[in-house]
Amino acid sequence: MSQSIYSVYGSRIHLLLEDEFASNWNKAQSAFFKAQKDHLARTGTHWTGNEHLAIDLKPEELKAFNDFAELMNLMIKLNGGTLNITEEEMTDDYLIKVL
């Protein structure tokens, strides 16, 4: 399997990741956004995080989504509760291949 360097949300955080993992995470992220749009179309209201959200994910996409969340939470913990990344530094919603 091939690995590449990915920028997290277009920020200065760069990680060496399996390309297949990054692809699955990006697909999960797209499915999350689609589910929010579907919720709006179905209910006429924006998803607030309190309602059930039907996300169509393959098992490998869900695993990548959860594993990445675990990694990010650990990075936050190791750095004293923050990554000190501003919203302005996060220029994308996805993992961006840089090398």
Chimera marker file (.cmm) of the C-alpha trace (Angstrom):
<marker_set name="trace">
<marker id="1" x="0.000" y="0.000" z="0.000" r="1" g="1" b="0" radius="0.5"/>
<marker id="2" x="1.216" y="3.482" z="-0.780" r="1" g="1" b="0" radius="0.5"/>
<marker id="3" x="1.550" y="6.284" z="1.724" r="1" g="1" b="0" radius="0.5"/>
<marker id="4" x="1.569" y="10.029" z="1.232" r="1" g="1" b="0" radius="0.5"/>
<marker id="5" x="1.725" y="13.209" z="3.268" r="1" g="1" b="0" radius="0.5"/>
<marker id="6" x="-1.691" y="14.776" z="3.858" r="1" g="1" b="0" radius="0.5"/>
<marker id="7" x="-2.621" y="18.174" z="5.196" r="1" g="1" b="0" radius="0.5"/>
<marker id="8" x="-5.409" y="18.003" z="7.753" r="1" g="1" b="0" radius="0.5"/>
<marker id="9" x="-8.165" y="20.355" z="6.541" r="1" g="1" b="0" radius="0.5"/>
<marker id="10" x="-5.583" y="22.292" z="4.526" r="1" g="1" b="0" radius="0.5"/>
<marker id="11" x="-3.847" y="23.321" z="7.760" r="1" g="1" b="0" radius="0.5"/>
<marker id="12" x="-0.187" y="23.143" z="8.772" r="1" g="1" b="0" radius="0.5"/>
<marker id="13" x="-0.835" y="19.766" z="10.398" r="1" g="1" b="0" radius="0.5"/>
<marker id="14" x="0.647" y="17.182" z="8.039" r="1" g="1" b="0" radius="0.5"/>
<marker id="15" x="0.426" y="13.422" z="8.538" r="1" g="1" b="0" radius="0.5"/>
<marker id="16" x="1.892" y="10.409" z="6.801" r="1" g="1" b="0" radius="0.5"/>
<marker id="17" x="-1.155" y="8.276" z="5.927" r="1" g="1" b="0" radius="0.5"/>
<marker id="18" x="-2.031" y="5.295" z="3.802" r="1" g="1" b="0" radius="0.5"/>
<marker id="19" x="-3.643" y="6.628" z="0.632" r="1" g="1" b="0" radius="0.5"/>
<marker id="20" x="-6.533" y="4.185" z="0.990" r="1" g="1" b="0" radius="0.5"/>
<marker id="21" x="-7.154" y="5.366" z="4.558" r="1" g="1" b="0" radius="0.5"/>
<marker id="22" x="-7.212" y="9.021" z="3.461" r="1" g="1" b="0" radius="0.5"/>
<marker id="23" x="-9.544" y="8.173" z="0.595" r="1" g="1" b="0" radius="0.5"/>
<marker id="24" x="-11.927" y="6.356" z="2.932" r="1" g="1" b="0" radius="0.5"/>
<marker id="25" x="-11.859" y="9.235" z="5.403" r="1" g="1" b="0" radius="0.5"/>
<marker id="26" x="-12.580" y="11.756" z="2.643" r="1" g="1" b="0" radius="0.5"/>
<marker id="27" x="-15.485" y="9.600" z="1.423" r="1" g="1" b="0" radius="0.5"/>
<marker id="28" x="-16.855" y="9.473" z="4.970" r="1" g="1" b="0" radius="0.5"/>
<marker id="29" x="-16.555" y="13.248" z="5.241" r="1" g="1" b="0" radius="0.5"/>
<marker id="30" x="-18.474" y="13.651" z="1.959" r="1" g="1" b="0" radius="0.5"/>
<marker id="31" x="-21.167" y="11.258" z="3.219" r="1" g="1" b="0" radius="0.5"/>
<marker id="32" x="-21.441" y="13.310" z="6.428" r="1" g="1" b="0" radius="0.5"/>
<marker id="33" x="-22.009" y="16.508" z="4.434" r="1" g="1" b="0" radius="0.5"/>
<marker id="34" x="-24.505" y="14.757" z="2.142" r="1" g="1" b="0" radius="0.5"/>
<marker id="35" x="-26.431" y="13.486" z="5.166" r="1" g="1" b="0" radius="0.5"/>
<marker id="36" x="-26.715" y="17.050" z="6.467" r="1" g="1" b="0" radius="0.5"/>
<marker id="37" x="-28.064" y="18.256" z="3.104" r="1" g="1" b="0" radius="0.5"/>
<marker id="38" x="-30.500" y="15.318" z="3.032" r="1" g="1" b="0" radius="0.5"/>
<marker id="39" x="-31.653" y="16.206" z="6.540" r="1" g="1" b="0" radius="0.5"/>
<marker id="40" x="-32.332" y="19.794" z="5.425" r="1" g="1" b="0" radius="0.5"/>
<marker id="41" x="-34.251" y="18.602" z="2.358" r="1" g="1" b="0" radius="0.5"/>
<marker id="42" x="-36.278" y="16.121" z="4.417" r="1" g="1" b="0" radius="0.5"/>
<marker id="43" x="-37.063" y="18.318" z="7.436" r="1" g="1" b="0" radius="0.5"/>
<marker id="44" x="-36.683" y="21.883" z="6.179" r="1" g="1" b="0" radius="0.5"/>
<marker id="45" x="-34.278" y="22.594" z="9.064" r="1" g="1" b="0" radius="0.5"/>
<marker id="46" x="-30.528" y="22.487" z="9.389" r="1" g="1" b="0" radius="0.5"/>
<marker id="47" x="-29.014" y="19.627" z="11.366" r="1" g="1" b="0" radius="0.5"/>
<marker id="48" x="-28.001" y="20.865" z="14.831" r="1" g="1" b="0" radius="0.5"/>
<marker id="49" x="-26.198" y="17.789" z="16.087" r="1" g="1" b="0" radius="0.5"/>
<marker id="50" x="-29.068" y="16.794" z="18.348" r="1" g="1" b="0" radius="0.5"/>
<marker id="51" x="-31.123" y="14.916" z="15.753" r="1" g="1" b="0" radius="0.5"/>
<marker id="52" x="-30.442" y="11.500" z="14.277" r="1" g="1" b="0" radius="0.5"/>
<marker id="53" x="-28.447" y="11.839" z="11.080" r="1" g="1" b="0" radius="0.5"/>
<marker id="54" x="-28.618" y="9.003" z="8.555" r="1" g="1" b="0" radius="0.5"/>
<marker id="55" x="-25.123" y="8.678" z="7.084" r="1" g="1" b="0" radius="0.5"/>
<marker id="56" x="-24.584" y="6.090" z="4.363" r="1" g="1" b="0" radius="0.5"/>
<marker id="57" x="-21.092" y="4.690" z="5.021" r="1" g="1" b="0" radius="0.5"/>
<marker id="58" x="-19.235" y="1.560" z="4.064" r="1" g="1" b="0" radius="0.5"/>
<marker id="59" x="-17.548" y="-0.216" z="7.008" r="1" g="1" b="0" radius="0.5"/>
<marker id="60" x="-14.060" y="0.854" z="5.897" r="1" g="1" b="0" radius="0.5"/>
<marker id="61" x="-15.193" y="4.489" z="5.651" r="1" g="1" b="0" radius="0.5"/>
<marker id="62" x="-16.712" y="4.405" z="9.143" r="1" g="1" b="0" radius="0.5"/>
<marker id="63" x="-13.529" y="2.823" z="10.511" r="1" g="1" b="0" radius="0.5"/>
<marker id="64" x="-11.366" y="5.518" z="8.894" r="1" g="1" b="0" radius="0.5"/>
<marker id="65" x="-13.672" y="8.252" z="10.225" r="1" g="1" b="0" radius="0.5"/>
<marker id="66" x="-13.541" y="6.869" z="13.778" r="1" g="1" b="0" radius="0.5"/>
<marker id="67" x="-9.812" y="6.099" z="13.709" r="1" g="1" b="0" radius="0.5"/>
<marker id="68" x="-9.011" y="9.622" z="12.507" r="1" g="1" b="0" radius="0.5"/>
<marker id="69" x="-11.182" y="11.122" z="15.254" r="1" g="1" b="0" radius="0.5"/>
<marker id="70" x="-9.287" y="9.014" z="17.793" r="1" g="1" b="0" radius="0.5"/>
<marker id="71" x="-5.948" y="10.229" z="16.390" r="1" g="1" b="0" radius="0.5"/>
<marker id="72" x="-7.001" y="13.878" z="16.443" r="1" g="1" b="0" radius="0.5"/>
<marker id="73" x="-8.325" y="13.570" z="19.998" r="1" g="1" b="0" radius="0.5"/>
<marker id="74" x="-5.008" y="12.038" z="21.088" r="1" g="1" b="0" radius="0.5"/>
<marker id="75" x="-3.060" y="14.836" z="19.388" r="1" g="1" b="0" radius="0.5"/>
<marker id="76" x="-5.211" y="17.390" z="21.217" r="1" g="1" b="0" radius="0.5"/>
<marker id="77" x="-4.618" y="15.587" z="24.526" r="1" g="1" b="0" radius="0.5"/>
<marker id="78" x="-0.850" y="15.396" z="23.940" r="1" g="1" b="0" radius="0.5"/>
<marker id="79" x="-0.780" y="19.129" z="23.194" r="1" g="1" b="0" radius="0.5"/>
<marker id="80" x="-2.489" y="20.230" z="26.392" r="1" g="1" b="0" radius="0.5"/>
<marker id="81" x="-6.023" y="20.370" z="25.065" r="1" g="1" b="0" radius="0.5"/>
<marker id="82" x="-5.526" y="22.285" z="21.843" r="1" g="1" b="0" radius="0.5"/>
<marker id="83" x="-3.828" y="22.140" z="18.476" r="1" g="1" b="0" radius="0.5"/>
<marker id="84" x="-3.736" y="25.937" z="18.232" r="1" g="1" b="0" radius="0.5"/>
<marker id="85" x="-5.132" y="25.883" z="14.690" r="1" g="1" b="0" radius="0.5"/>
<marker id="86" x="-7.488" y="28.702" z="13.756" r="1" g="1" b="0" radius="0.5"/>
<marker id="87" x="-10.504" y="28.398" z="11.476" r="1" g="1" b="0" radius="0.5"/>
<marker id="88" x="-8.706" y="30.662" z="9.002" r="1" g="1" b="0" radius="0.5"/>
<marker id="89" x="-5.889" y="28.095" z="8.772" r="1" g="1" b="0" radius="0.5"/>
<marker id="90" x="-8.363" y="25.339" z="7.946" r="1" g="1" b="0" radius="0.5"/>
<marker id="91" x="-8.918" y="26.025" z="4.267" r="1" g="1" b="0" radius="0.5"/>
<marker id="92" x="-10.582" y="22.732" z="3.347" r="1" g="1" b="0" radius="0.5"/>
<marker id="93" x="-12.927" y="20.106" z="4.768" r="1" g="1" b="0" radius="0.5"/>
<marker id="94" x="-10.821" y="17.167" z="3.648" r="1" g="1" b="0" radius="0.5"/>
<marker id="95" x="-7.436" y="15.533" z="3.915" r="1" g="1" b="0" radius="0.5"/>
<marker id="96" x="-5.365" y="17.113" z="1.145" r="1" g="1" b="0" radius="0.5"/>
<marker id="97" x="-2.510" y="15.143" z="-0.407" r="1" g="1" b="0" radius="0.5"/>
<marker id="98" x="0.598" y="17.342" z="-0.434" r="1" g="1" b="0" radius="0.5"/>
<marker id="99" x="3.398" y="14.828" z="-1.198" r="1" g="1" b="0" radius="0.5"/>
<link id1="1" id2="2" r="1" g="1" b="0" radius="0.2"/>
<link id1="2" id2="3" r="1" g="1" b="0" radius="0.2"/>
<link id1="3" id2="4" r="1" g="1" b="0" radius="0.2"/>
<link id1="4" id2="5" r="1" g="1" b="0" radius="0.2"/>
<link id1="5" id2="6" r="1" g="1" b="0" radius="0.2"/>
<link id1="6" id2="7" r="1" g="1" b="0" radius="0.2"/>
<link id1="7" id2="8" r="1" g="1" b="0" radius="0.2"/>
<link id1="8" id2="9" r="1" g="1" b="0" radius="0.2"/>
<link id1="9" id2="10" r="1" g="1" b="0" radius="0.2"/>
<link id1="10" id2="11" r="1" g="1" b="0" radius="0.2"/>
<link id1="11" id2="12" r="1" g="1" b="0" radius="0.2"/>
<link id1="12" id2="13" r="1" g="1" b="0" radius="0.2"/>
<link id1="13" id2="14" r="1" g="1" b="0" radius="0.2"/>
<link id1="14" id2="15" r="1" g="1" b="0" radius="0.2"/>
<link id1="15" id2="16" r="1" g="1" b="0" radius="0.2"/>
<link id1="16" id2="17" r="1" g="1" b="0" radius="0.2"/>
<link id1="17" id2="18" r="1" g="1" b="0" radius="0.2"/>
<link id1="18" id2="19" r="1" g="1" b="0" radius="0.2"/>
<link id1="19" id2="20" r="1" g="1" b="0" radius="0.2"/>
<link id1="20" id2="21" r="1" g="1" b="0" radius="0.2"/>
<link id1="21" id2="22" r="1" g="1" b="0" radius="0.2"/>
<link id1="22" id2="23" r="1" g="1" b="0" radius="0.2"/>
<link id1="23" id2="24" r="1" g="1" b="0" radius="0.2"/>
<link id1="24" id2="25" r="1" g="1" b="0" radius="0.2"/>
<link id1="25" id2="26" r="1" g="1" b="0" radius="0.2"/>
<link id1="26" id2="27" r="1" g="1" b="0" radius="0.2"/>
<link id1="27" id2="28" r="1" g="1" b="0" radius="0.2"/>
<link id1="28" id2="29" r="1" g="1" b="0" radius="0.2"/>
<link id1="29" id2="30" r="1" g="1" b="0" radius="0.2"/>
<link id1="30" id2="31" r="1" g="1" b="0" radius="0.2"/>
<link id1="31" id2="32" r="1" g="1" b="0" radius="0.2"/>
<link id1="32" id2="33" r="1" g="1" b="0" radius="0.2"/>
<link id1="33" id2="34" r="1" g="1" b="0" radius="0.2"/>
<link id1="34" id2="35" r="1" g="1" b="0" radius="0.2"/>
<link id1="35" id2="36" r="1" g="1" b="0" radius="0.2"/>
<link id1="36" id2="37" r="1" g="1" b="0" radius="0.2"/>
<link id1="37" id2="38" r="1" g="1" b="0" radius="0.2"/>
<link id1="38" id2="39" r="1" g="1" b="0" radius="0.2"/>
<link id1="39" id2="40" r="1" g="1" b="0" radius="0.2"/>
<link id1="40" id2="41" r="1" g="1" b="0" radius="0.2"/>
<link id1="41" id2="42" r="1" g="1" b="0" radius="0.2"/>
<link id1="42" id2="43" r="1" g="1" b="0" radius="0.2"/>
<link id1="43" id2="44" r="1" g="1" b="0" radius="0.2"/>
<link id1="44" id2="45" r="1" g="1" b="0" radius="0.2"/>
<link id1="45" id2="46" r="1" g="1" b="0" radius="0.2"/>
<link id1="46" id2="47" r="1" g="1" b="0" radius="0.2"/>
<link id1="47" id2="48" r="1" g="1" b="0" radius="0.2"/>
<link id1="48" id2="49" r="1" g="1" b="0" radius="0.2"/>
<link id1="49" id2="50" r="1" g="1" b="0" radius="0.2"/>
<link id1="50" id2="51" r="1" g="1" b="0" radius="0.2"/>
<link id1="51" id2="52" r="1" g="1" b="0" radius="0.2"/>
<link id1="52" id2="53" r="1" g="1" b="0" radius="0.2"/>
<link id1="53" id2="54" r="1" g="1" b="0" radius="0.2"/>
<link id1="54" id2="55" r="1" g="1" b="0" radius="0.2"/>
<link id1="55" id2="56" r="1" g="1" b="0" radius="0.2"/>
<link id1="56" id2="57" r="1" g="1" b="0" radius="0.2"/>
<link id1="57" id2="58" r="1" g="1" b="0" radius="0.2"/>
<link id1="58" id2="59" r="1" g="1" b="0" radius="0.2"/>
<link id1="59" id2="60" r="1" g="1" b="0" radius="0.2"/>
<link id1="60" id2="61" r="1" g="1" b="0" radius="0.2"/>
<link id1="61" id2="62" r="1" g="1" b="0" radius="0.2"/>
<link id1="62" id2="63" r="1" g="1" b="0" radius="0.2"/>
<link id1="63" id2="64" r="1" g="1" b="0" radius="0.2"/>
<link id1="64" id2="65" r="1" g="1" b="0" radius="0.2"/>
<link id1="65" id2="66" r="1" g="1" b="0" radius="0.2"/>
<link id1="66" id2="67" r="1" g="1" b="0" radius="0.2"/>
<link id1="67" id2="68" r="1" g="1" b="0" radius="0.2"/>
<link id1="68" id2="69" r="1" g="1" b="0" radius="0.2"/>
<link id1="69" id2="70" r="1" g="1" b="0" radius="0.2"/>
<link id1="70" id2="71" r="1" g="1" b="0" radius="0.2"/>
<link id1="71" id2="72" r="1" g="1" b="0" radius="0.2"/>
<link id1="72" id2="73" r="1" g="1" b="0" radius="0.2"/>
<link id1="73" id2="74" r="1" g="1" b="0" radius="0.2"/>
<link id1="74" id2="75" r="1" g="1" b="0" radius="0.2"/>
<link id1="75" id2="76" r="1" g="1" b="0" radius="0.2"/>
<link id1="76" id2="77" r="1" g="1" b="0" radius="0.2"/>
<link id1="77" id2="78" r="1" g="1" b="0" radius="0.2"/>
<link id1="78" id2="79" r="1" g="1" b="0" radius="0.2"/>
<link id1="79" id2="80" r="1" g="1" b="0" radius="0.2"/>
<link id1="80" id2="81" r="1" g="1" b="0" radius="0.2"/>
<link id1="81" id2="82" r="1" g="1" b="0" radius="0.2"/>
<link id1="82" id2="83" r="1" g="1" b="0" radius="0.2"/>
<link id1="83" id2="84" r="1" g="1" b="0" radius="0.2"/>
<link id1="84" id2="85" r="1" g="1" b="0" radius="0.2"/>
<link id1="85" id2="86" r="1" g="1" b="0" radius="0.2"/>
<link id1="86" id2="87" r="1" g="1" b="0" radius="0.2"/>
<link id1="87" id2="88" r="1" g="1" b="0" radius="0.2"/>
<link id1="88" id2="89" r="1" g="1" b="0" radius="0.2"/>
<link id1="89" id2="90" r="1" g="1" b="0" radius="0.2"/>
<link id1="90" id2="91" r="1" g="1" b="0" radius="0.2"/>
<link id1="91" id2="92" r="1" g="1" b="0" radius="0.2"/>
<link id1="92" id2="93" r="1" g="1" b="0" radius="0.2"/>
<link id1="93" id2="94" r="1" g="1" b="0" radius="0.2"/>
<link id1="94" id2="95" r="1" g="1" b="0" radius="0.2"/>
<link id1="95" id2="96" r="1" g="1" b="0" radius="0.2"/>
<link id1="96" id2="97" r="1" g="1" b="0" radius="0.2"/>
<link id1="97" id2="98" r="1" g="1" b="0" radius="0.2"/>
<link id1="98" id2="99" r="1" g="1" b="0" radius="0.2"/>
</marker_set>
